Amino acid sequence: MKSTRAALLAVVLSGALTVTAACGDKKDNESSAPASGASTSVQVSPSADAKTELADAFKKVSGVPLAYTATTETGTVSSAKLTGSSDPANKANSGKMTITAQSQNIDAEVIVVGTDLYLKMGLPLPGVDPKKWMYIDGSKTSLSKLGLNPDDPANIKGINDALVTVEKTGAGAYKGTLDLTKRNLPASSAALIQQMGAAAKSVPFEASVGADGYLTSMKMTMPAAGQVPATSSVSTFSDFGKPVTITKPAAAEVQPAPAALLAQFA
């Protein structure tokens, strides 16, 4: 039971840090999605500064179907890798996650459609059929603890509010700092940021923007927060505007999530 509890904590910890690093849920104005598979050139004014260029790249990604990867290294405590796709128009997200904590590897699959979350974990849980999806009613819990926001599947909205300094270091390459205290974050993430102290106001990042103006990657180094060691995260984005189909599992493949798991998302 102790290892199970630790593994569940790793899921929550990795998710909380991922959503914090990936920018939270405060809303920017959304850009319209391009036609399926289309690549639209961005006309950037020669006088536009680096901060404006990067802000435009964040806005362009917001609201567009895409594929993503997100990796997180939390000191020597845990690591996580999430790969998946998102369909913001339908508030849908699907992904596969591998979490490593206390020498344990845990595989998980996630489907989010609106506020309905379905989860499979490669972890023995009492009374749970490992072949079925566990259902979590996101309207009664905090989906952000898993790093998944149905209103912002790519976790990219609102980052412009936190930009402090931005420097262009090459073609499509940027670096700078973020003030995470300026974010509108869930209580769990906000508490972590508060524990970072003054360091939360100057978090370093690196970002890449493709020739078509979409954000393609972002790397961040988060300072230590209380018992949580310093954390590094890397997110990549691709397949902008390509059709994404994410559906709920059939009823016969679903079971209620156990109370112990639901408590982690309270």
Sequence and secondary structure as in RCSB ss.txt:
>XXXX:A:sequence
MKSTRAALLAVVLSGALTVTAACGDKKDNESSAPASGASTSVQVSPSADAKTELADAFKKVSGVPLAYTATTETG
TVSSAKLTGSSDPANKANSGKMTITAQSQNIDAEVIVVGTDLYLKMGLPLPGVDPKKWMYIDGSKTSLSKLGLNP
DDPANIKGINDALVTVEKTGAGAYKGTLDLTKRNLPASSAALIQQMGAAAKSVPFEASVGADGYLTSMKMTMPAA
GQVPATSSVSTFSDFGKPVTITKPAAAEVQPAPAALLAQFA
>XXXX:A:secstr
 HHHHHHHHHHHHHHHHHHHHHT S         STT        TT  HHHHHHHHHHHHTT  EEEEEEEEET
TTEEEEEEEEEEGGGTEEEEEEEEEETTEEEEEEEEEETTEEEEEESS  TT  TTSEEEEEGGGS GGGGT  T
T TTS TTGGGGEEEEEEEETTEEEEEE GGGS   HHHHHHHHHHGGGGGSEEEEEEE TTS EEEEEEEE  B
TTB  EEEEEEEE TT         GGGEEE  HHHHHHT 
